[in-house]
Amino acid sequence: MRPITSLSPAGRIYDGDARWLHGFLIFQFLCQVALLAPLGPARIGFRVATFGSSLLMLALLPRRGTTLPNAPWVWLVIGATGLGVAHPETNSRLAAVAQLTLTIAIWGPVFWATRFRLSRQDFRIAMLLLWAFQTAGAVVGVLQVMYPDQFSPDPQFVQSMLGEMAEGLKIELANGERVWRPFGLTDTPGGAANSGMFAVLAGLVMITTERSLALRLAGIVGAVVGMFCLYLCQIRSLVVLTAVGVVVSLVLAVVRGRMVQAAWIGGGAAVVVVGGFAWATTVGGAAVTDRLETLTEDRADQVYYSNRGHFLEKTFEEAPEYPLGAGAGRWGMMMGYFGDPMNIASPGLWAEIQPTGWLYDGGPLLMLAGYAAVITGCWASVRVVLRAEEPLVSDWGGLIVALNVAALVNTFSYPVFASQSGMMCWVLTGVLYARAFPGAPDRSTPGWPAA
């Protein structure tokens, strides 16, 4: 990979590519918001469309430029999942094929997201679109806590989705009222936490990169709103991941010698953490403080083990039982939608964290390939940020690196690479490469579909 010494010519606008990229991002937002409506069986259509759009981009975008450096490992991920389709203990061949298709869709941006030719403004607009949507999700989360009767989803709709679990996902506010954890623009109590994390990290970028005072103020206000949602959602892992993201952004700024930027990030983070906490405790009372105190009651490893660590331990204990996996599609959404509940010889399995899902789909080989692909992709984004000469690439790239690191860490708490979040991780990394290397030679992976 050559050094980043030149970018696209000044003033060159790639309108066609920008429309594809911005349209894809807006379509993702619309599919997510659509899940808030009680659509019945039609809900699966929007879930399929979320990932199907990635497959369409893979097929329709002209094949040009380069793939991400983790592409060889991604091929191994896809291949190992493909072998899981042929596993004799597969619950349902349809579910197994669906799992393989989902895997291609989630990892597909490694191949297609680098094909864009983006101007500086195209790249900036894409990042601001993401910030605007996620901040809107955090704002809706605040409204759902402050005015639950007006802004929370219909209780019957929530009960129909979650059953008996629904009551356990409520919190008691300082005024004694019990409300669901903020949904944001998702269909899950606590779903606003993901928007909150993005709003915090992106807001800290905006106060150092945007020239407009209005956008800088919007960034810091959005970050405070996002922090409020993180506290009220009570998903401790995302609070920790947000802290990890801030530290990563600070370290990258210091390593690049951007001490003023590092000072803005550090100072902004202090304002956001303190301001968000003061606001959240005023509204949420003991529900906020009691939950956060559990993070420091024991050593960090003991806190993790009691919540998610035992799932990781169980995964390693089961590894000898599944040297070639248990058959693709025996867990998660694909099992729920396409599995055969009557197949008692090969029943569905449960995976709370990503390593377990990889073990079931393709055995230890898939676990190895999956982590190699994630780590290699993360390191590639770090190299871009450290070598970039364009401030826009290095500043927003720092956010993308922080999100990549958070995704890597989050695999030990959630099957992130079986979700839209995992797909967007590679979309952002690919778009970063597309802007950083607009004139890269055509080194696309041979044999991959293209228009």
MOFEN-V768010 format. One record per pair of residues at least 24 apart in sequence whose C-alpha atoms are under 8 Angstrom apart, sorted by the first residue. I is the first residue (numbers start at 1). GAP is how many residues later the second one is. D is the distance in whole Angstrom. If there is no record, write none. Layout:
[[I	GAP	D] [I	GAP	D]]
This chain:
[[3	384	7] [4	380	8] [4	383	6] [4	384	5] [4	385	7] [4	432	7] [4	433	7] [5	383	8] [5	384	7] [7	428	8] [7	429	7] [7	430	7] [7	431	6] [7	432	8] [8	111	7] [8	430	6] [8	431	7] [11	108	8] [12	107	6] [13	105	7] [13	106	5] [13	109	8] [14	103	6] [14	104	6] [14	105	6] [14	108	8] [17	99	6] [17	100	6] [17	101	7] [18	98	8] [18	99	8] [18	100	6] [18	104	6] [21	95	8] [21	105	8] [22	104	6] [22	107	8] [24	29	7] [25	101	8] [25	104	8] [25	105	8] [29	104	7] [32	153	7] [32	154	6] [33	152	6] [33	153	6] [35	151	7] [35	152	6] [36	117	7] [36	149	7] [36	150	6] [36	151	5] [38	119	6] [50	370	7] [51	51	7] [51	54	6] [51	55	7] [51	369	7] [52	53	7] [54	51	5] [54	52	7] [54	54	7] [54	55	7] [55	49	8] [55	50	5] [55	53	7] [57	55	7] [58	50	7] [58	51	7] [58	53	7] [58	54	5] [58	391	7] [58	392	7] [59	390	5] [59	391	5] [59	392	6] [60	390	6] [60	391	5] [61	51	7] [61	54	7] [61	389	6] [61	390	6] [62	53	7] [62	388	6] [62	389	5] [63	49	8] [63	52	7] [63	379	8] [63	381	7] [63	387	6] [63	388	7] [64	51	6] [64	377	8] [64	378	5] [64	379	7] [64	380	6] [65	49	7] [65	50	6] [65	373	8] [65	374	7] [65	375	5] [65	376	5] [65	377	4] [65	378	6] [65	379	6] [66	45	8] [66	48	6] [66	49	7] [66	374	6] [66	375	7] [66	376	6] [66	377	5] [66	378	5] [67	43	6] [67	44	5] [67	45	7] [67	47	6] [67	48	8] [67	363	8] [67	376	7] [67	377	6] [67	378	7] [68	42	5] [68	43	7] [68	46	7] [68	309	7] [68	312	8] [68	362	7] [68	365	8] [69	307	7] [69	308	7] [69	311	7] [70	40	8] [70	302	8] [70	303	5] [70	304	8] [70	306	5] [70	307	5] [71	39	6] [71	40	7] [71	302	7] [73	296	6] [73	297	7] [73	299	6] [73	300	5] [74	33	7] [74	36	8] [74	295	7] [74	296	7] [74	299	6] [76	290	8] [76	293	6] [77	289	6] [77	292	6] [77	293	6] [78	25	7] [78	26	7] [80	281	8] [80	282	5] [80	285	7] [80	286	6] [81	247	6] [81	280	6] [81	281	5] [81	285	7] [82	246	8] [83	279	7] [84	240	7] [84	241	7] [84	242	7] [84	243	5] [84	244	5] [84	277	6] [84	278	5] [85	242	6] [85	243	5] [85	244	8] [86	241	7] [87	237	8] [87	238	8] [87	239	7] [87	240	5] [87	241	7] [88	239	7] [89	237	6] [89	238	6] [89	257	6] [90	236	7] [90	237	4] [90	238	6] [90	239	7] [90	240	7] [90	256	7] [91	236	7] [91	238	7] [91	239	6] [91	248	6] [91	249	6] [91	252	6] [91	255	5] [91	256	6] [91	257	7] [92	237	8] [92	238	8] [92	246	7] [92	247	5] [92	248	6] [94	244	6] [94	245	7] [95	233	7] [95	234	5] [95	235	7] [95	239	5] [95	240	6] [95	242	8] [95	243	5] [95	244	5] [96	231	7] [96	232	5] [96	233	4] [96	234	7] [96	238	8] [97	231	8] [97	232	8] [98	231	7] [98	236	6] [98	240	8] [99	229	6] [99	230	5] [99	235	6] [100	228	7] [102	316	8] [103	315	7] [105	318	7] [106	311	7] [106	312	7] [106	313	7] [106	314	7] [106	316	6] [106	317	4] [106	318	8] [106	320	8] [107	316	6] [107	319	7] [108	315	8] [109	314	7] [109	317	5] [109	318	5] [109	321	7] [110	316	6] [110	317	7] [110	319	8] [110	320	6] [111	319	8] [111	333	8] [111	334	8] [112	318	8] [113	313	8] [113	314	6] [113	315	8] [113	316	8] [113	317	5] [113	318	6] [113	321	7] [114	316	5] [114	317	6] [114	318	8] [114	319	6] [114	320	5] [115	319	6] [116	315	7] [116	318	6] [116	319	8] [116	322	8] [117	317	6] [117	318	7] [117	321	6] [118	316	7] [118	317	6] [118	320	7] [119	316	7] [120	272	8] [120	315	7] [123	308	8] [123	312	7] [124	268	8] [127	269	8] [131	67	7] [131	68	6] [131	71	6] [131	72	8] [134	61	5] [134	62	7] [134	64	6] [134	65	6] [135	60	6] [135	61	7] [135	63	8] [135	64	5] [135	87	6] [135	88	8] [135	90	8] [135	91	7] [136	48	8] [136	49	8] [137	47	4] [137	48	5] [137	55	6] [137	58	6] [137	59	8] [138	46	6] [138	47	8] [138	54	6] [138	55	8] [138	57	6] [138	58	5] [138	61	7] [138	84	8] [138	87	6] [138	88	5] [138	91	6] [139	45	7] [139	83	8] [139	86	6] [139	87	8] [140	43	8] [140	44	5] [140	45	7] [141	41	5] [141	42	6] [141	43	4] [141	44	8] [141	51	6] [141	88	6] [142	40	7] [142	42	8] [142	83	7] [142	86	8] [142	87	7] [144	38	6] [144	39	7] [144	40	8] [145	34	7] [145	35	8] [145	36	7] [145	37	6] [148	31	7] [152	30	8] [152	31	8] [158	29	8] [171	116	7] [172	112	7] [172	115	6] [173	110	6] [173	111	4] [173	112	6] [173	113	8] [173	114	7] [174	107	8] [174	108	7] [174	109	6] [174	110	5] [174	111	4] [174	112	7] [174	113	8] [175	108	8] [181	51	7] [181	52	5] [181	53	8] [182	47	7] [182	50	7] [182	51	6] [189	44	8] [190	43	5] [190	44	7] [190	45	7] [191	42	8] [192	37	6] [192	38	8] [192	41	7] [193	33	8] [193	36	6] [193	37	5] [193	40	6] [193	42	7] [193	45	7] [194	44	7] [195	31	7] [196	27	7] [196	29	7] [196	30	4] [196	31	6] [196	32	8] [196	33	6] [196	34	6] [197	29	6] [197	30	7] [197	33	7] [197	41	7] [197	42	8] [197	44	8] [197	45	6] [198	28	8] [199	24	5] [199	26	8] [199	27	5] [200	24	7] [200	26	6] [200	27	6] [200	42	8] [200	72	8] [201	41	7] [201	44	7] [201	45	7] [201	198	7] [202	197	7] [204	60	8] [204	61	6] [204	64	6] [204	65	7] [205	60	7] [205	190	7] [205	191	7] [205	194	7] [207	57	7] [208	53	6] [208	56	7] [208	57	8] [209	183	7] [209	186	7] [220	48	7] [220	52	7] [223	49	6] [224	48	5] [224	49	7] [224	51	6] [224	52	5] [225	51	7] [226	50	8] [227	45	7] [227	46	7] [227	49	5] [227	50	7] [228	48	5] [228	49	7] [228	51	7] [228	52	5] [231	45	8] [231	46	7] [231	49	6] [231	57	6] [232	48	7] [232	52	7] [232	55	8] [232	56	6] [234	54	7] [234	57	7] [234	58	8] [236	55	8] [236	56	7] [236	59	8] [237	173	8] [237	176	7] [241	165	5] [241	168	8] [241	169	8] [242	164	8] [244	158	7] [244	161	8] [244	162	7] [245	154	8] [245	157	5] [245	158	7] [245	160	7] [245	161	6] [246	156	7] [248	150	8] [248	153	8] [248	154	6] [249	149	6] [249	150	7] [249	152	8] [249	153	6] [252	133	8] [252	134	7] [252	146	7] [255	131	8] [256	130	6] [308	45	8] [308	104	7] [308	105	6] [309	103	8] [311	41	7] [311	42	7] [311	45	8] [312	41	7] [312	43	7] [312	44	7] [312	100	7] [315	40	7] [315	41	5] [315	44	8] [319	40	7] [319	44	7] [319	45	7] [322	37	7] [322	38	7] [322	41	6] [322	42	8] [323	40	5] [323	41	6] [324	38	6] [324	39	5] [324	40	7] [324	41	8] [325	34	6] [325	35	5] [325	36	5] [325	37	4] [325	38	4] [325	39	8] [326	33	8] [326	34	5] [326	35	6] [326	36	7] [326	37	7] [327	33	6] [327	34	6] [327	35	7] [328	32	7] [328	33	4] [328	34	7] [329	32	7] [330	30	7] [330	31	8] [331	26	7] [331	29	8] [351	64	8] [352	61	7] [352	62	6] [352	63	7] [353	58	6] [353	59	6] [353	60	5] [353	61	4] [353	62	5] [353	63	8] [354	57	5] [354	58	6] [354	59	8] [354	60	6] [354	61	4] [354	62	7] [354	63	7] [354	64	8] [355	56	7] [355	57	7] [355	60	8] [357	58	7] [374	34	7] [375	33	7] [377	52	8] [378	26	6] [378	27	7] [381	48	6] [381	51	8] [381	52	8] [384	49	7] [384	52	7] [388	48	7] [393	39	7] [393	42	7] [393	43	7] [397	35	7] [400	25	8] [400	28	7] [400	29	7] [400	32	8]]
